[in-house]
Amino acid sequence: MAKKLYVGNLSYNTTEDGLRNLFSEFGSVASAKIIFDRETGNSKGFGFIEMTTDEEASAAITGTNGREFDGRQLRVNEAMDKPRRDRGSGGGYGGGGGNW
């Protein structure tokens, strides 16, 4: 089963192909995704890599965390599996149940 890694502190010029090439040094890359701002279309400076095996993921973390890439020092660790927050109707103070 593929293991997902968080890759932070990316240069805004880094491409998904560039990221894939970097991580392919450590094994098979199942996917490479950089996160972009919906409104501006600019990179948010982080992304995710999926490595095919746990061993490859461990090697990739060891080999890339702290490494300079595109002029930035990468932060790489295992991505936490947590559900996306609902970004529906926000606003107000709701949901706390506190006594105001």
N, C-alpha and C positions, 0 to 999 in steps of 0.2 A: 504494500500500500504506500502511496506517495506521502511524503512528509513535507508540510508547508513551512517555509521559513519567512520571517519578516526581515526586510532589508531597509534600513533607515539611513538618513543623512545622505541621500542620493543627490548628485548634482542635478540641477533642473535641465541639464542638457543630456543626461543619460537616457539611452533608448532601451526598449525591451530587448532588442537584438543584442545590444552591448552587454546587458545584464545576463542574458542567456549564454553568451559566449564566455563571460567571466566564470559563471558557475559550472559550465560544461567541463572545465578543468577537473572537476571533482566527481563527475559521473553524469548520468542521464538526467537532463532537465525535462520534467513533464510539462511545466508551464512557467512563463515569466510574465508578470503583470506589474506595470507601474500605475499608481493611482493618480488620476488627474482631477482637478477642480472642475465641477460641472459648468460653472458660470464662466470661468476665464479660459478653460482649456489648458491651463498650465499644470505642470507636474506639482504634486504636493510634497515631493522630496522623499517618498517612500514607496515600497512595492512589496511584492511577494514572489517567491520562487518555490516551485514544487520539485523536489528531488524524488527519484524513483524509489530509493530505499533509505532506511534509517542510517545505514553506514555511510552512504553518499551524503546524506544531509549533515551528519556529524562532521565528516571531512570538510564539507563546504563551510560550515560554521567556523571550524578551526582555521581554515585557510583564508577566509575573507573578513571575519570580524576584526575591525581595527585596521584593515588594509586600505591603502589609498586607492581610489578609483575615480577617474574623471575629476581629480583635484579635491576630493572629499574623503574623509576617513569614515568608512562604512561601519554601521552597527548592524550586526546580523545575529539573530537568535531564532529559536523555534517559535513559530506563530502560535498564539493562543487561540483555541477554538471557542469563540463566543458568538452568540447570535448578534446580527446587526440590530442596532436600536431602531425602533420605529421613529421615523422623522416626520410623522404626521403633524397634526395641528398642535404646534407648540404654543408657547406664550403663557403668561400668568404664572402663578405660583403653585398651581394644582398638584394633586397627588400626594401631598405630605400628610394630610390629615391632622396637622397641628392646630392648636387653638390660638388664633390671632386675636 
